[in-house]
Amino acid sequence: MTFKYNNVYINETGTVTGPYEASGPLSKYFDKGYKDFYFGLPTWEQAESKSIEDAVDIVLNKTNRTKFDIDLFISGDLLNQTAASNIAASSLGVPYFGVYNACATSVEGLILASNMIEAKQIKNCITCASAHNNASEKQFRYPVEYGGPKPKTTTFTTTGAAAAFLSYNKKGIRIESATVGSVVDSGVKDAFHMGAVMAPAAAQTIYRHLLETKREADYYDLILTGDLGRYGKNILRECINTEYGITLKNYDDTACMIFDLDNQPVYAGASGPACAPLVTYGYIFSLMKKKELKRVLLVATGALHSQSTVNQKLSIPSIAHAISLEVIE
């Protein structure tokens, strides 16, 4: 399912990171970074909520608006019942949708907001996606205090939040179209290899987007996935070529960009709902504003599992949503 948009734009963004991201190769492209995982608060979960509040505040300041000017807030995270987003939304006090598609949450939020703005149901919306490494590890795998060894295919959940202000005002980056993905279950059960879990969903969504828009892959200056990691990135290339006959030339993965994979202890790269939007709103948008990139297809990927389903030895379903971003001419 692909939607086309005529009047939807990302006017401004706000990005907040934890210590690894703040010291990584893209650090200068983020608005705010913290030096530890607590952000000055007692718990990691509270720190994640603060990152959302910070990102929203940055967007409001950039757009010279207050929360009373916002029609809708859409946010999602990895905590049970999207707790981080719910707490942040309670302080914001505007109409709110809490969403969850794991690491595909950011693009899910953008699609929902874009559809409502295009239909003139709302005038503007702030979307946000967040994660916290330590809080996520505790919920999906094992508490970090255990110090358990992990295989090299493991990805390191990004800490931070990324928010975007969308409206029909012609400013910033245009949202041209979007493709909603379907859930794919390839039978992978390894919770320490998210790249293998999510690559088939990414391949399917890219194929469907190109098919439904009648485009070739090289229409885009960059096709960007998030967050497959260094191994999942290679699996995607092989999968999309074998299954759909598509060769990805102008392609990269946000999980391989936000950290220094050779010098930071992040295994196969990054993961989490904040990974793709942090890289996109920070680094990629900076290139688009300079017109070094004019057309970018962002494909956010998510592993739809829980600790319970993994412990029950069930396979892990996955999802990928795509959104086409263009420079305003």
N, C-alpha and C positions, 0 to 999 in steps of 0.2 A: 504494500500500500504506500503510494507516494503522493505527497501533497505539494502543490505549487503555490508560491506566495508572491504577491505583487507589492505589498506595502508593510513589510516587517523588517525591523532593523535592530541590531544590538548597538545601542547608543554609547554605553559605557560598561566597564567591568571593574570588579574589585577582587584582588587576590591576596590571600593570607596563607603563610606556610609555617611549618615547623622547622626544627634546626637542620635536618639533613637537606631539605629543599633550599633553605636560606643560605647554605654553604655549597650548593651544587652549581653546575655550569650555567644554569638559567637564573641565578639569584637576582641579577640586576633587573629582570623583567617583572618581578613581583612587587606588589605595593607594600607589603608588610611581612616581616618574618620574625619568629620567636626563637630564642636561643636554647630553650629546653622544651620538654614535652608537656609541661604543666601550665604554661602560659600564665603563671602567677596564681593558679587556682589549686584547690585540694586534690582534684581527681582529673583523670584523662577525659572522662566523659564531659565534665564541665568545660575543660579546655576546648573540646571540639565545638560545643555550643558557642563558646566565645569566638572561635574562628569564624563561625557563620555570622554572628552579630557584627564582628569587625568588617567582614567583607561587605555586608549590607550597608554599614555606615560609610564605607569608602565609596560605594556606588552613589549613595544619597548625596554625599559631599561633592562628588564629581558632577552630578547632574543638577546641583543647587536645588534639591528637593528635600522635603521632610517625609516621614512615614505617612503622613496624612494625604500625600499626593499619590500614593501607590494603590492601584486598583486590586492587585493580587500578588501574593507571595507564594512561590512554589519551591519546595526544598526537599532534599532527601539525603540520607546517610546510611551507614552500615549498622548502626546500633539497633537493638530490638525495638520494634514499633517506632522506628525513626525518631528516637528519643532526643537526639541532639537538635534536630530540626524543630521538633515540637517545642522544646524549651526556648529556642531562639525566637520562634514564632509568637510565643506567649509574651515576650518582651516587645515585639514589634506591634502586635495588636491590629493587624490588617487581615482581610480575608486570605485564607491559607489552604493550599493543597499540600499534604505530605505524600511524597511519592517514593517508590522503591523499585529499582531495576538493577540493584547491585552497582557495579562500576559503569553501567550504561545510564545511570540515573540522570546525569547532567543533560544528555541529549534528549532523554524522555521529557524532562522539564521544558527544554527549549521548544520541542514540538508542540506540547500542550499549550504553552504560552503563545506560540506563533499562530496556531489554529484559532485561538480565541481573539487575538488581535486582528487577524485577517478577516474574521467574521464580524468584526466591530462589536464584539460582546464586551471587550474591555479596551481601554486606551493604552494601558501600559502594564508591565509585570516585571517583578524581580524574580529571577530563578537562581537557585543555589544548589551546590552539591558539596559535601564535605566527607572527611574521614579522619581517623586518628590511628596511627600505627599500633600503639599499645592497647588501645581500647578494642580495636578490631581483632588483633591476635588473641586477646583474651576470650573473645566471643566465638571466633571461627576455628581457632586451632588450640593453642595452649598459652597460658599466661607467660609473658616474657621472662618473668622471674624464674621459671623452670630452667631456662637456658638450654632447652632441648635442641639437638642438632637438626638441621634441615637440609634437604637435597638441593643441589645447585639450580634446579628448575623453579624453586620457590621465588615468589616476588615479594617485595617489601612495600607494605601499604603506605601510601603517601599521607602525610599529616598536613591538614590545611583545609581551606574552603575557597571556592571560586563562585562569585556572583555576577550576574549580568542584568542590565536594565534594557528591556525590550519595549519598543513602541512603534507607532507608524510614522514617527518623525524621521525624515531622511538624513540620518547622520550616523557615522560609524561604519559598521559592517552589515551588509544586507544578507538576510536569510532568504535564499532563493527557492529552496525546496527541501523536502525531508522524506525519508523512507522509514517506515515503521517495520522493525524486524519481527520474525517469528521465533518461537523457542525451538532450539535445536538440542537434541540429546545424542551425542556421539558414543555414549557408553563409557566415557572416561570417569573413573572413580577417584583419581588421585587429587586430593585437595592441595597438594603441594606442586601442582603443575597446571596453573590456571591458563597458561598460554595454550596448552593442548585442549583444554576444555572449551575455550572461547573462539579459537581460530575458525572452526567450521561455521559458526554463526556469523562471524565477520565476513567470511567469504560469500555466504549466501546473501547477506544484506547488500554488499557491494555489487554483486551480480544483479540482484533485483533492481537496485537503484539505477544502474546503467541501462538495464533492459527497459525499465518503465519510463526513463527519461530519453531513451534512444541516443545514448551517448557512448563514446569510447572512453576507456580509462584515461587516455592522455588528454581528454577535455580539461582535466584538473591539473593545475600546477603541482598539487600535492594531494595525495590520499593519505589521511592520517588516522591510524587506529589508536585505541587506548582501552585496555592496557595489556598487551600480549606479552611483553618482555622479549628478551633476545631470542629465546627458543620458540615462543609462540609466533613471533614475527616471521621466522623462517618457515614454520608450519603453515602459516597463512599463505605465503607465496606459493608453496607447493600445492596446497589444497585448492586454491582458486584457479591455478593453472591446470591441475589434473581434472577437477570437477567441472569447470566452466570455460576452460580454454583462454583465460585472461592472464596476461603477463603484467605485473605491477612494476612500472619503471619509476615513476615519481611517487615513491612511497616511503613512509617512516612510521614509527610507533612511539607514542608519547612516553611509554614506560622505559624506553631506551634513551630518553632525552633529558628527563628532569634530574637524574642522578648521574654521578660519575661512576660508571659501572666498574671501572678498573681500580678505583681508589676509595670508594665508599662501600661499606659492608651491606650491600643491598641485593645480593644473590643475582637473580636474572633480570633485575630492574624493578620498576615501580608498579603499583596497582592501586586500587581504590577509586571511589567516585570522583575524588578531587583531582586525580592525575590528569586525565584528558583536558578538563577545562582550565586547569592551572597553566599547562603548556600552551593551550590554544589562546586563552585570553591574554596571556603574558607574551610569550615569544612569537607565536604565529601571527597574532594580531599586529605586533610591531612590524613584522615583515609585510603584512598586507597594507598597513597604513603608508608604508614607503613604496608600495606597489611592486615589491620584489616578488610577491605572490598575489595573484588576482582571483584565483578560484581554488578553493580548498574544500574537499569532502572530508568531514570529520565523522568517524565511525566509532562510537563508544561501545565497548563490549562489557558484558556482565555475566558472572557465574552465579546461577540461581540456586545456591545450596545453603544449607545450615549445618551446624554442628550435629544436630540430630540425624539428618539424612546421611551425612558422611559416616557417622558411627553405625548406622544401619546398613552400611556398605552399598548404598544406592548410588547410581550414576548421577553425574552433575549436569543438569540442563544449563543452557546458556542462551544469551540474547544479544543482539547488536542493533542499534539504531543509527541511522546516518542523517547528517544535515549538511546541506550545501551552502557554503559561505562565499560571498563575492564582494569585491571592492566596488564601492559606488563610483560609477563613471560620471 
